[in-house]
Amino acid sequence: MDVRDRIERQVEFALRGTHLDWLGDKYEGKVRDNYRAGERRFIIVTDRLSAFDRVIAPIPFKGQVLNRVAQSWFERTGQIVQNHMLAVPDPNAMVCRECEPLPVEVVVRGYLTGVTSTSIWTHYQKGVRVFCGHRLADGMVKNQRLPEPIVTPSTKAEKGGHDESVSAQEIVQRGLLSREMMDELEQASLGLFRFGSELLAEHGLILVDTKYEFGLYQGRLMLMDEIHTPDSSRFWIRDTCEERFARGEEPEKIDKEYLREWLAQHGFRGDGEIPDIPPEVIVETAYRYLTAAERIIGQPMDLEVGDVSARIERNLREFVAANA
C-alpha cells in the first residue's frame, strides 16, 4: 500500500487525545498527554499539531513519528547530557523519569529564518540588530547562515499564551535560573546542536534551528520532552540549499513549516479563528513528517493503519503489569 494511501486511511484514527486516568494524574500539553505516577511519567504523544502556540489539527501518524525520532536521539546523546527516557512500550508512548521542569526553553538557531512573530527573521526585518543578546550584522537576508549557532532562550507561557524570546542575561536577572545553570544549559544545548548537525549532514539534511527542554532529576540536569523532531526543529534539504539560496528561493523543507506557511498565507498567525485545512494539506503535512523521520533516523517507519487508542491502552496495561 502506498504511503499516502496509508495516511488517508489513518485520518479517521488520528489520535486527538487519551483518557487513561488509571495511569496517574493527567496533564495535557499542546501535543502530549502526560500521566504522573510517583517517580515515573507516562507520556503519550498524540497526533495534535501545534503552530503559532495554538493546537491546529490532528495529523495521522504524527505522534508515532515524534516518539520514534525522540527515542532515537535520546539513545544517541546520553554522553552529552542525560535524558528522562526509561522505556518505549508503544510507538506513541514513552515512560520517563519524573523531572522538575526548568522554566525556560532553550532555542538554538543556525540561520536567519522563520515566519512566526518570535522568529529571528521577523525581528530582523523590523530593524532589530540585537536579538536575545546577540548582535546581528546589517545587510543579511532571509535564510542566511549565521556566523555560528546562537542560543536564544524562551520563557514558557501558560497554556494558551505566547512564549517570549529573551537573552540569557535576562533569564538570570529575572531570577528564573542561576548564572551557573544558564551556562550549563547553553553548553549542553550547543553540544546537542553540533552533534545533531553533524549527524544530519550525513543524511543530507541541515538542522536549521531547534528547541530543547530541560529539567532536574535528583539534582541532575535532564533533557526532556523531545529532541530534533519535526515539531521542535526545522530541517532543510542540504543538496539544493545553496543553489536555491543563491536564486533567492526558499529552501526545501521537511518539517511542519509547510503547514505554518500555509496558515500564514491564509491570514492566520496565531490570533483569531483557525482556517479550515483541506484534506490534501493534512495528508501532505503527514507525509512530510514521515519523510523527515525516515531521513533523520536513517530507516523506514513501521506504519499500521488502525485504532491507535486501543493499541496504546493495551500496551501500557501490559507494561504496568510487568513493571508493578
Beta strands, then each sheet from edge to edge (+ up, - down):
strand 1: 25-28
strand 2: 32-37
strand 3: 40-45
strand 4: 48-51
strand 5: 54-58
strand 6: 85-90
strand 7: 93-97
strand 8: 100-112
strand 9: 130-131
strand 10: 134-135
strand 11: 144-155
strand 12: 205-217
strand 13: 220-224
strand 14: 233-237
sheet 1: 1+ 2- 3+ 7- 6+
sheet 2: 4+ 5-
sheet 3: 11+ 8- 12+ 13-
sheet 4: 11+ 8- 12+ 14-
sheet 5: 9+ 10-
end
